Every structure is written in C-alpha cells, then in structure tokens.
Amino acid sequence: MQTRQDRNLSIINAYLDGYSQVEIAQYLGVSKSLISKVIKSGDSLTGVNGI
C-alpha cells in the first residue's frame, strides 16, 4: 500500500505525463474528484503547487 504522499506524487507525475484525470482515477481505483483535488492543490512534498 502506498502512502498518501506516494499516491499524490504518482497522480501529479501521471498528469504531467499527459494522462487524463479519468484515466488516472481508473488506474489507481480512486475518485476523479480526488485526482482533481490533488492536482489543483498540488502536493507540498513534491514542491508542486497548483498545476
């Protein structure tokens, strides 16, 4: 099981690699709203703030 930080980093990296929010959500088995929230807020541990 991934930590929340690992999951968020995976989400951000997948988004930057060109995957859609729906594709990421389906692959990780989480809601699209979670993907959107992570992308919008960024992840303080990655240094990415609101893409």
C-alpha positions as CSV (number, residue, x, y, z in Angstrom):
1,M,0.0,0.0,0.0
2,Q,1.3,3.4,-0.9
3,T,1.4,6.3,1.5
4,R,-0.7,9.3,0.7
5,Q,2.4,11.3,-0.4
6,D,3.4,8.5,-2.8
7,R,-0.1,8.4,-4.2
8,N,-0.2,12.1,-4.7
9,L,3.2,12.1,-6.4
10,S,2.0,9.3,-8.7
11,I,-1.1,11.4,-9.5
12,I,0.9,14.5,-10.3
13,N,3.5,12.6,-12.4
14,A,0.8,10.8,-14.4
15,Y,-0.9,14.1,-15.0
16,L,2.3,15.8,-16.2
17,D,2.9,12.8,-18.4
18,G,-0.3,13.5,-20.2
19,Y,-2.8,11.1,-18.7
20,S,-6.3,12.4,-18.1
21,Q,-7.8,12.7,-14.7
22,V,-10.3,10.0,-15.6
23,E,-7.5,7.6,-16.7
24,I,-5.5,8.2,-13.5
25,A,-8.6,7.7,-11.3
26,Q,-9.5,4.4,-13.0
27,Y,-5.9,3.1,-12.8
28,L,-5.5,4.0,-9.1
29,G,-9.0,3.0,-8.2
30,V,-9.9,6.4,-6.7
31,S,-12.4,9.0,-7.5
32,K,-11.9,11.6,-10.2
33,S,-12.7,14.3,-7.6
34,L,-9.7,13.1,-5.5
35,I,-7.5,13.4,-8.6
36,S,-8.8,16.9,-9.3
37,K,-8.2,18.0,-5.7
38,V,-4.6,16.7,-5.7
39,I,-3.8,18.4,-9.0
40,K,-5.4,21.7,-8.0
41,S,-3.8,21.9,-4.6
42,G,-0.5,20.3,-5.5
43,D,1.5,18.3,-3.1
44,S,3.7,20.3,-0.7
45,L,6.2,17.4,-0.5
46,T,6.8,17.5,-4.3
47,G,7.3,21.2,-4.5
48,V,4.4,21.4,-7.0
49,N,1.8,23.9,-6.0
50,G,-1.3,24.1,-8.1
51,I,-0.6,23.0,-11.7
